[in-house]
Amino acid sequence: MYAPGPPPPEEITVKVYGDPDEPVGEAEVGTGGAALAKTDAAGVARFKLDGADGSRYDLTVACPADYGGGTRALKIVLRRGSRAPEYTTSCKRTVRTAVIAVKAPGGQGIPVMHLGRELARVDEAGMALVHLDMKVGETFTLMLDTSDPRYKALRPQNPEVSFSVADADELFTFEPRFHEERAIVKRAPPPGPYVPKRLN
């Protein structure tokens, strides 16, 4: 009588998400310092583990840099059945996209600046659109640079605004209200009536 051979390896599926329903690719699944698989563009990693039913594994999921670069722990118990087991974990993004809609009527041609770098210019319709990838929790400042002599009469000068990046992609609006300051012309008072002088 022959003893039964070892059970075949069991296929494991790990799914990694960022935001709800956002798959995370390039997350590395490993155990004991050895890599087992990486998630694909759909956020799915598949690999096989050896062992009898009831065997326990402590796995780690290493998140990509844009998702913090940290690790998540997964505990897996081998239980063979008609359906391959699936495990799910998450990697939160640490970099978010901030879209800033600039509405600046009267500011045509003015550059939109961030940290001394021009990102866009206000178009003929008084609009500009800026995209920035920023870390969650970071604060950034945009400025409309009116230092060119063409804009010396505009008020306010060099308007700026600051925004904070939340844990989500977000749309911001920057709406400076420009007006043109007209030079005040001082007029000389009209001459008074002629008064003849008495001659001594």
ZISULBEL-V31491 format. One record per helix or strand. SS is the DSSP state (~ for helix, > for strand). FROM is the first residue (numbers start at 1). LEN is the number of residues. If there is no record, write none. Layout:
# ZISULBEL-V31491
ss->SS from->FROM len->LEN
ss->SS from->FROM len->LEN
This chain:
# ZISULBEL-V31491
ss->> from->10 len->8
ss->> from->23 len->1
ss->> from->28 len->4
ss->> from->34 len->5
ss->> from->44 len->6
ss->> from->56 len->7
ss->~ from->65 len->3
ss->> from->71 len->7
ss->> from->86 len->5
ss->> from->95 len->9
ss->> from->111 len->4
ss->> from->117 len->5
ss->> from->127 len->9
ss->> from->139 len->7
ss->~ from->149 len->3
ss->> from->154 len->2
ss->> from->160 len->5
ss->> from->170 len->5
ss->> from->179 len->2
